[in-house]
Amino acid sequence: MKPIYWPEIDRYDNLSSTQDRARQLAQDSAPEGTVVTATTQTDGRGRLGRIWVSPGGGLWFSLVLRPRVSPAEAPALNLLAAVAVTEALRSVTGLEAGIKWPNDVLVEGRKLAGILMEMKTGSDGIEYVLVGVGVNANIDPAVMPSDLRLPVATILGETGRQTDLENLLDTILASFWTYYENWPNHRAGVLSRWRELSVTLGRRVTISSAGRTVTGSARDINSDGSLIVVDAAGAALTVHAGDLTLQFD
């Protein structure tokens, strides 16, 4: 059931990206909770400006937030979003989706969904946060590029059936707001749930960031979203951002 404060969803047939439109709305004082969806995107983006292929049949949306937390605390919203998306995908599709640090949702090592968070700050703190979500839903895997950084999974390809995108969107948002509306009291629970859904922790990983490469065992996640990696010498390293490669046995 939707919360009573849930605003109308802004729906578009085609956008450059839902993040672009959500940013415009946020700058024009759109209220917290504003959602922008598009059937297709011509310039969808992932982290580090990477192209996000967004054909018809996928679920592409962005959410405007105005969290009353410090900028240093905002990255933890990535954890919340990842948990909400993964829980919804498991509930709606039955797939054993899991979280790859920092912002991908995988099925059998293939990317099913991604999350992109952007933040704008001012002299008084956070002005807005945008959470962009892309789910490869009712898409034939054959139409997706084969040269992407991670192999792609789609709900249709995994289950052989169409998914009700409205139901999936509602389920993601309901899960998100359940955690977000009383965020101070739910942080510990989100962190615990992230650990349960993770396909990163306990695995050997390689992380590249700003010319630095870290290799080791992913040991734990911090409340700010940083990853603790134990290297071959037994040293615990804290990694705040980077491109992570999982080693699957």
C-alpha positions as CSV (number, residue, x, y, z in Angstrom):
1,M,0.0,0.0,0.0
2,K,1.4,3.4,-1.0
3,P,2.0,6.0,1.8
4,I,-0.5,8.8,1.7
5,Y,2.3,11.3,1.0
6,W,3.3,9.5,-2.2
7,P,3.2,12.2,-5.0
8,E,2.1,11.6,-8.6
9,I,4.7,9.9,-10.7
10,D,6.0,12.0,-13.7
11,R,5.8,9.6,-16.7
12,Y,7.5,10.1,-20.0
13,D,7.7,8.0,-23.2
14,N,11.3,9.1,-23.9
15,L,13.9,11.2,-22.0
16,S,17.6,11.8,-22.3
17,S,17.7,10.3,-18.8
18,T,15.4,10.3,-15.9
19,Q,18.3,11.7,-13.8
20,D,18.4,14.8,-16.1
21,R,14.7,15.4,-15.7
22,A,14.7,14.7,-11.9
23,R,17.5,17.2,-11.6
24,Q,15.5,19.9,-13.4
25,L,12.5,19.2,-11.1
26,A,14.7,19.2,-8.0
27,Q,16.2,22.5,-8.9
28,D,12.6,23.8,-9.4
29,S,11.7,22.9,-5.8
30,A,10.0,19.5,-6.6
31,P,9.0,17.9,-3.3
32,E,10.8,15.0,-1.8
33,G,9.4,11.7,-3.2
34,T,9.0,13.0,-6.7
35,V,9.5,10.1,-9.1
36,V,10.4,10.4,-12.8
37,T,10.0,7.3,-15.1
38,A,10.7,6.9,-18.8
39,T,9.8,4.1,-21.3
40,T,13.2,4.6,-23.0
41,Q,16.3,6.8,-22.4
42,T,18.5,8.1,-25.1
43,D,21.4,9.0,-22.8
44,G,21.1,6.8,-19.8
45,R,24.2,6.8,-17.6
46,G,25.7,4.7,-14.9
47,R,28.6,5.4,-12.6
48,L,31.6,7.4,-13.9
49,G,29.5,8.5,-16.9
50,R,29.3,5.1,-18.4
51,I,26.5,4.5,-20.9
52,W,23.4,2.7,-19.6
53,V,21.5,1.0,-22.5
54,S,17.8,1.7,-21.9
55,P,15.5,0.2,-24.5
56,G,11.7,-0.3,-24.1
57,G,10.8,-3.0,-21.6
58,G,13.1,-1.9,-18.9
59,L,12.2,0.0,-15.7
60,W,14.0,3.3,-15.7
61,F,13.3,5.8,-12.9
62,S,14.7,8.5,-10.6
63,L,13.6,9.5,-7.2
64,V,14.1,13.0,-5.7
65,L,15.1,13.1,-2.0
66,R,15.7,15.9,0.4
67,P,17.2,14.0,3.4
68,R,17.8,15.8,6.6
69,V,21.3,14.3,7.2
70,S,24.8,15.6,6.7
71,P,26.5,15.2,3.3
72,A,28.9,12.8,5.0
73,E,25.9,10.5,5.9
74,A,24.3,10.6,2.5
75,P,26.3,7.8,0.8
76,A,24.6,5.4,3.2
77,L,21.5,6.0,1.0
78,N,23.2,3.9,-1.6
79,L,23.0,0.9,0.8
80,L,19.3,1.6,1.4
81,A,18.5,1.8,-2.3
82,A,20.4,-1.4,-3.1
83,V,18.5,-3.2,-0.3
84,A,15.1,-1.9,-1.5
85,V,15.8,-2.8,-5.2
86,T,17.1,-6.3,-4.4
87,E,14.3,-7.1,-2.0
88,A,11.7,-6.0,-4.5
89,L,13.3,-8.0,-7.3
90,R,13.3,-11.1,-5.1
91,S,9.7,-10.6,-4.1
92,V,8.3,-9.9,-7.6
93,T,10.4,-12.2,-9.7
94,G,11.6,-15.0,-7.4
95,L,15.1,-14.5,-8.6
96,E,18.0,-14.8,-6.2
97,A,19.2,-11.3,-6.8
98,G,22.2,-10.1,-4.7
99,I,24.1,-6.9,-4.2
100,K,27.6,-6.2,-5.7
101,W,29.3,-3.3,-4.1
102,P,28.8,-0.5,-4.5
103,N,25.6,-0.3,-6.6
104,D,24.9,-3.2,-8.8
105,V,22.3,-6.0,-8.4
106,L,23.4,-9.3,-9.9
107,V,21.9,-12.7,-10.8
108,E,24.4,-15.5,-11.2
109,G,27.2,-12.9,-11.7
110,R,25.3,-11.0,-14.4
111,K,24.0,-7.4,-13.9
112,L,20.2,-7.2,-13.6
113,A,19.9,-3.7,-12.1
114,G,22.0,-0.6,-11.3
115,I,21.7,2.3,-9.0
116,L,23.2,5.8,-9.4
117,M,23.1,8.4,-6.7
118,E,23.8,12.1,-7.2
119,M,23.9,14.8,-4.5
120,K,23.7,18.6,-4.6
121,T,24.9,20.5,-1.5
122,G,24.7,24.2,-0.6
123,S,25.8,26.4,2.3
124,D,23.0,24.8,4.5
125,G,23.9,21.2,3.7
126,I,22.1,18.9,1.3
127,E,19.8,20.5,-1.2
128,Y,18.7,17.3,-2.8
129,V,19.7,13.7,-3.6
130,L,18.7,11.9,-6.8
131,V,18.5,8.1,-6.8
132,G,18.4,6.7,-10.3
133,V,17.5,3.0,-10.8
134,G,17.6,0.9,-13.9
135,V,16.2,-2.6,-14.1
136,N,16.7,-4.8,-17.2
137,A,13.1,-6.2,-17.0
138,N,11.1,-7.2,-20.1
139,I,14.0,-7.1,-22.5
140,D,15.3,-9.9,-24.8
141,P,18.9,-10.4,-23.7
142,A,19.8,-10.7,-27.4
143,V,19.2,-7.0,-28.0
144,M,21.6,-5.9,-25.3
145,P,25.2,-5.1,-26.2
146,S,27.7,-7.9,-25.7
147,D,30.6,-5.6,-25.0
148,L,29.4,-4.2,-21.7
149,R,31.7,-4.3,-18.6
150,L,29.5,-6.8,-16.9
151,P,27.4,-9.5,-18.6
152,V,23.8,-8.5,-18.6
153,A,20.8,-10.4,-17.2
154,T,17.2,-9.5,-17.8
155,I,14.1,-10.6,-15.9
156,L,12.6,-11.9,-19.1
157,G,15.7,-13.8,-20.0
158,E,15.9,-15.4,-16.5
159,T,12.3,-16.2,-15.9
160,G,10.8,-16.5,-19.5
161,R,7.9,-14.3,-18.5
162,Q,6.9,-10.6,-18.6
163,T,6.9,-8.6,-15.4
164,D,4.4,-6.0,-14.4
165,L,6.6,-2.9,-14.4
166,E,4.1,-0.9,-12.3
167,N,4.0,-3.5,-9.7
168,L,7.8,-3.7,-9.7
169,L,8.1,0.1,-9.3
170,D,5.5,0.2,-6.5
171,T,7.3,-2.6,-4.7
172,I,10.7,-1.0,-4.9
173,L,9.4,2.4,-3.7
174,A,7.4,0.8,-0.9
175,S,10.5,-1.0,0.3
176,F,12.6,2.1,0.0
177,W,10.1,4.3,2.0
178,T,9.7,1.7,4.7
179,Y,13.4,2.2,5.5
180,Y,13.7,5.8,4.6
181,E,10.8,7.4,6.4
182,N,12.4,6.7,9.8
183,W,16.0,6.5,8.6
184,P,17.8,7.1,12.0
185,N,16.1,4.1,13.5
186,H,16.6,1.9,10.4
187,R,20.2,2.4,9.6
188,A,21.4,-0.6,11.6
189,G,18.7,-2.8,10.0
190,V,19.6,-1.7,6.5
191,L,23.3,-2.4,7.1
192,S,22.4,-5.9,8.4
193,R,20.1,-6.6,5.5
194,W,22.7,-5.4,3.0
195,R,25.1,-7.9,4.5
196,E,22.5,-10.7,4.1
197,L,21.8,-9.8,0.4
198,S,25.5,-9.2,-0.5
199,V,27.3,-11.3,-3.1
200,T,30.5,-9.3,-2.3
201,L,31.3,-10.1,1.3
202,G,33.4,-13.2,1.8
203,R,34.7,-13.2,-1.8
204,R,38.1,-12.3,-3.3
205,V,37.8,-8.9,-5.0
206,T,39.9,-6.5,-7.0
207,I,39.0,-2.8,-6.7
208,S,40.5,-0.1,-8.9
209,S,40.2,3.6,-7.9
210,A,42.2,6.7,-9.0
211,G,45.2,4.7,-10.2
212,R,45.2,2.4,-7.1
213,T,44.4,-1.3,-7.1
214,V,43.4,-3.2,-4.0
215,T,43.1,-7.0,-4.0
216,G,41.9,-9.1,-1.1
217,S,38.9,-10.6,0.7
218,A,35.8,-8.4,1.1
219,R,35.3,-8.6,4.8
220,D,32.6,-6.1,5.8
221,I,30.7,-2.9,5.0
222,N,30.7,0.3,7.0
223,S,27.7,2.4,7.8
224,D,28.9,5.0,5.3
225,G,29.0,2.5,2.5
226,S,32.7,1.9,2.4
227,L,34.0,-1.6,2.0
228,I,36.6,-3.3,4.3
229,V,39.0,-5.5,2.3
230,V,41.7,-7.6,3.9
231,D,44.8,-7.9,1.7
232,A,47.3,-10.8,1.4
233,A,49.3,-9.4,4.3
234,G,46.3,-9.4,6.6
235,A,45.9,-5.6,6.6
236,A,42.3,-4.3,6.7
237,L,41.9,-1.6,4.1
238,T,38.9,0.7,3.8
239,V,37.8,1.5,0.3
240,H,35.3,4.3,-0.2
241,A,34.8,4.1,-4.0
242,G,36.0,2.3,-7.1
243,D,35.3,-0.4,-9.7
244,L,35.1,-3.8,-8.1
245,T,35.6,-7.1,-9.8
246,L,34.3,-10.3,-8.1
247,Q,36.1,-13.6,-8.4
248,F,33.5,-16.3,-8.8
249,D,34.6,-19.9,-8.1
